[in-house]
Amino acid sequence: MLCSIYKSKKKEGAYLYIPNKDDFSQVPTELMEMFGVPHFVMVIKLEGRKLAQVDVNKVVESMQEDGFFLQLPPPPENLLEKYKEQKLKQK
């Protein structure tokens, strides 16, 4: 399966995967408004590929069921909580 990947200029680290280049017809209007104007990144073949931040099977499944996949950045790490956990382990 080929897919086109777009980067959001509005939401840092957000990427939109769609099956056909420049065909956003399956993406909800509300999502497109939050995503902003999509910036084309590349077209890739998903079969046999490993993606850096998301399971390729999840992307394929979502594109088949919903017509798109939205990749969001991981939540920021809470350094204070991490520090507290380390202190508790040291005691």
C-alpha positions as a Markdown table, in Angstrom:
| # | Residue | x | y | z |
|---|---|---|---|---|
| 1 | Met | 0.0 | 0.0 | 0.0 |
| 2 | Leu | 1.3 | 3.4 | -1.0 |
| 3 | Cys | 0.5 | 6.4 | 1.2 |
| 4 | Ser | 1.2 | 10.1 | 1.1 |
| 5 | Ile | 2.5 | 11.8 | 4.3 |
| 6 | Tyr | 1.8 | 15.4 | 5.2 |
| 7 | Lys | 3.3 | 17.5 | 8.0 |
| 8 | Ser | 1.2 | 20.0 | 10.0 |
| 9 | Lys | 2.6 | 23.5 | 10.2 |
| 10 | Lys | 0.1 | 24.3 | 12.9 |
| 11 | Lys | 0.7 | 21.3 | 15.2 |
| 12 | Glu | 4.4 | 20.5 | 15.8 |
| 13 | Gly | 5.1 | 16.8 | 15.3 |
| 14 | Ala | 1.7 | 16.0 | 13.7 |
| 15 | Tyr | 1.7 | 14.0 | 10.5 |
| 16 | Leu | -1.3 | 12.9 | 8.3 |
| 17 | Tyr | -1.1 | 9.7 | 6.3 |
| 18 | Ile | -3.5 | 9.3 | 3.4 |
| 19 | Pro | -3.8 | 6.7 | 0.6 |
| 20 | Asn | -3.8 | 9.1 | -2.3 |
| 21 | Lys | -1.8 | 12.3 | -2.7 |
| 22 | Asp | -3.7 | 15.5 | -2.2 |
| 23 | Asp | -7.0 | 13.6 | -1.6 |
| 24 | Phe | -8.2 | 14.7 | 1.8 |
| 25 | Ser | -11.9 | 13.8 | 1.2 |
| 26 | Gln | -11.9 | 11.1 | 3.9 |
| 27 | Val | -10.3 | 13.4 | 6.5 |
| 28 | Pro | -13.0 | 15.1 | 8.7 |
| 29 | Thr | -13.3 | 18.9 | 8.2 |
| 30 | Glu | -12.7 | 19.5 | 12.0 |
| 31 | Leu | -9.4 | 17.6 | 11.8 |
| 32 | Met | -8.3 | 19.5 | 8.8 |
| 33 | Glu | -9.0 | 22.8 | 10.5 |
| 34 | Met | -6.9 | 21.7 | 13.6 |
| 35 | Phe | -4.2 | 20.3 | 11.4 |
| 36 | Gly | -3.9 | 23.4 | 9.2 |
| 37 | Val | -2.6 | 23.6 | 5.7 |
| 38 | Pro | -0.9 | 20.2 | 5.0 |
| 39 | His | 2.7 | 20.4 | 3.8 |
| 40 | Phe | 3.6 | 17.4 | 1.6 |
| 41 | Val | 6.5 | 15.4 | 2.9 |
| 42 | Met | 6.7 | 12.1 | 0.8 |
| 43 | Val | 5.0 | 9.1 | -0.7 |
| 44 | Ile | 6.1 | 5.7 | 0.8 |
| 45 | Lys | 5.3 | 2.1 | 0.3 |
| 46 | Leu | 4.1 | 0.7 | 3.7 |
| 47 | Glu | 4.6 | -3.0 | 3.1 |
| 48 | Gly | 7.8 | -4.3 | 4.7 |
| 49 | Arg | 8.6 | -0.9 | 6.2 |
| 50 | Lys | 9.3 | 0.0 | 9.8 |
| 51 | Leu | 8.2 | 3.5 | 10.9 |
| 52 | Ala | 10.1 | 5.4 | 13.6 |
| 53 | Gln | 7.3 | 6.4 | 15.9 |
| 54 | Val | 4.3 | 4.3 | 15.0 |
| 55 | Asp | 3.4 | 0.7 | 14.2 |
| 56 | Val | 3.0 | 0.3 | 10.4 |
| 57 | Asn | 0.2 | -2.1 | 10.9 |
| 58 | Lys | -1.8 | 0.5 | 12.8 |
| 59 | Val | -1.3 | 3.0 | 10.0 |
| 60 | Val | -2.5 | 0.5 | 7.4 |
| 61 | Glu | -5.5 | -0.6 | 9.5 |
| 62 | Ser | -6.5 | 3.0 | 10.1 |
| 63 | Met | -6.2 | 4.0 | 6.5 |
| 64 | Gln | -8.3 | 1.0 | 5.4 |
| 65 | Glu | -11.0 | 1.7 | 8.0 |
| 66 | Asp | -11.0 | 5.5 | 8.2 |
| 67 | Gly | -9.3 | 6.6 | 5.0 |
| 68 | Phe | -6.4 | 8.3 | 6.9 |
| 69 | Phe | -4.1 | 8.0 | 9.9 |
| 70 | Leu | -3.1 | 10.9 | 12.2 |
| 71 | Gln | 0.3 | 10.6 | 13.9 |
| 72 | Leu | 0.7 | 12.8 | 17.0 |
| 73 | Pro | 3.9 | 13.5 | 18.9 |
| 74 | Pro | 4.5 | 11.6 | 22.1 |
| 75 | Pro | 3.5 | 13.6 | 25.2 |
| 76 | Pro | 6.3 | 15.6 | 26.8 |
| 77 | Glu | 8.2 | 13.9 | 29.6 |
| 78 | Asn | 7.4 | 15.1 | 33.1 |
| 79 | Leu | 10.9 | 15.6 | 34.4 |
| 80 | Leu | 9.7 | 16.5 | 37.9 |
| 81 | Glu | 7.8 | 13.2 | 38.3 |
| 82 | Lys | 10.8 | 11.3 | 36.9 |
| 83 | Tyr | 13.1 | 12.9 | 39.5 |
| 84 | Lys | 10.7 | 12.1 | 42.3 |
| 85 | Glu | 10.5 | 8.4 | 41.2 |
| 86 | Gln | 14.3 | 8.2 | 41.2 |
| 87 | Lys | 14.5 | 9.7 | 44.7 |
| 88 | Leu | 12.0 | 7.2 | 46.0 |
| 89 | Lys | 14.0 | 4.3 | 44.5 |
| 90 | Gln | 17.2 | 5.6 | 46.1 |
| 91 | Lys | 15.7 | 5.5 | 49.6 |
